Amino acid sequence: MIFRNLFNLFCALGLSFFSALAISAPWEARFFNPKPTDNDVILPLPCEGSIVFRRVHVPLSKPLDDFGVTLGSEGTALRYLEQSHPAHISGSFTTDKPNPGRYYLMAKYEVTELQYQSVMQESCLRPSVKLMLPKVELSWFEAMQFGDKLNIWLRANALKSLPVEDKVAGFVRLPTEVEWEFAARGGNSVSSTEFREATFPMPDGLNKYVWFAGSQSANGKLQLAGLLQPNPLGLHDMLGNADEMMFESFRLNKLDRFHGQAGGFIVRGANYMTPESDIRTSWRQEQTYYREASPNKQKTSGFRLVVVAPSLTSTGRSKEIEQGWAELGARENAPNASANAQGPATTSTVERLSNLMSGLKDDKLKKELETLRTELRTSNQTRDEQRGTAIRSALQQGAFMCVLLSQEGRFYDGLKKHYDGLCSKVETLSKEDQASCSKIKPNVDRRKAAQELALGLYSDSIVEAGAIYTVPMVSPEVVVKRQQFLARKSGNLDAFLDTYWAHLGQYLKDRKITQSEWLSACKKVTVN
């Protein structure tokens, strides 16, 4: 009897052991990445699981740089929630490819039941399709606890899987509103106009991208993660299905800023119970942290993660940021064509104020001058940011003008070659061919005029930019604009941008208008 009991116990233990092995086998991709694409970033989870992220690029490389955007929307009834407002975004991790910039990671899908349980439970679940539903009916505190437990596990078991900034590993958390909305709109993968639309571009129609209320879509039910098409950054279910919890507390919109009172937590993106007419990227709602005596849990609310890094990663980074901060608004580049040196020709007003303050003994006056200096620096910084936006717009216009010049020039060259080959000796042609040449000639003349007009506009853009900007002003914005073109997969607009910048940069140095060279260079760049 004793041996039989021991045998049964051994068998039970053996079966449990092999069962655990089967459950702990690496997950198949269909259970964590049903729509795999290039450049997916995969981090491990407990229970041999995985979670997928996508890079959200910001085309600025210095730690103190951030990128100005407009979030929210105009014309909605709930303006105290969604009124458009200026915001700024930056990435955590530095990259040099394809150009210097920064990025953060946004989860490709909402966290699923399977992923949630793999982190939060002691035992491992067997992967199944039904566990691919987004994890909902959890509190904001439980979402935060999930991130905390996952961070601890990653640091103990898979530290090298995390991206690193300044030799410091990143960490996961809920996204901020700015991080979420910038990614939801498509980031730099869409044009400025598309970024400001109510939703990201949906060429196949709303139903192909969003689960919303009604029998034509979600039909009142939460749907499996990743069934529909992604947004331009490759992120699924950013709108609809489960609305998503944000990191920070809710605040009302007060025109161009947020109100001073911080309330409950924020959910973004709408959900499977949201009417089709209310689906928009600016949709935001407040949820209370508690309902009666318990944490608030909603059947429509889930979450996704971001991977970011600390800002002050080291003493060296702190010094770099401190130096950058000291330079904010301190320069006063002369807005004229002759100011092409790397710095201002004369001492700036900010520097003169600093020098004046250093020799003062009147503390009250020194404080007043310090306030004035701070206000001046702030004004200068705002000017610099606005000027950067204007320069990027001018660079984009110049690149498109180079495209137009290439097309018009190639068209004219082809038509002129055909005309010269056919009509060079009109007197030897038959009357029928002479008549054809007479019909072609006006078209040749029109195309030549169109080329000359395009060349004139292109030249004007260079001369006008040269009258306002300098090489030090323009060169950093070229890097930003190139990153935007590359992120949007805009054919080879980056090549036209480089051509335009070569022409503008040379003009800023020697003030020579070389139209024939500009025309030839633009024609050499083919339109993809």
Secondary structure, 3 states (H helix, E strand, C coil): CHHHHHHHHHHHHHHHHHHHHHHCCCCCHHHCCCCCCCCCEEEEECCCEEEEEEEEEECCCCCCCCEEEEECECCCCCHHHHECEEEEECCCEEECCCCCEEEEEEECCCCEHHHHHHHHCCCCCCCCHHHHCECCCCCHHHHHHHHHHHHHHHHHHCHHHCCEECCEECEEECCCHHHHHHHHCCHHHCCHHHHCCCCCCCCCCHHHCCECCCCCCCCCCCCCCCCCCCCCCCCCCCCECCEEEEEEECCCEECCEECCCCCCEEEECCCCCCCHHHCCCCCEEEECCEECCEECCCCCEECCCEEECCCCCCHHHHHHHHHHHHHCCCCCCCCCCCCCCCCCCCCCHHHHHHHHHHCCCCHHHHHHHHHHHHHHHHHHHHHHHHHHHHHHHHHHHHHHHHHHHHHHHHHHHHHHHHHHHHHCCHHHCCHHHHHHHHHHHHHHHHHHHHHHHHHHHHHHHHHHHHHHCCHHHHHHHHHHHHHHHHHCCCCCHHHHHHHHHHHHHHHHHHCCCCHHHHHHHHHHCCCC
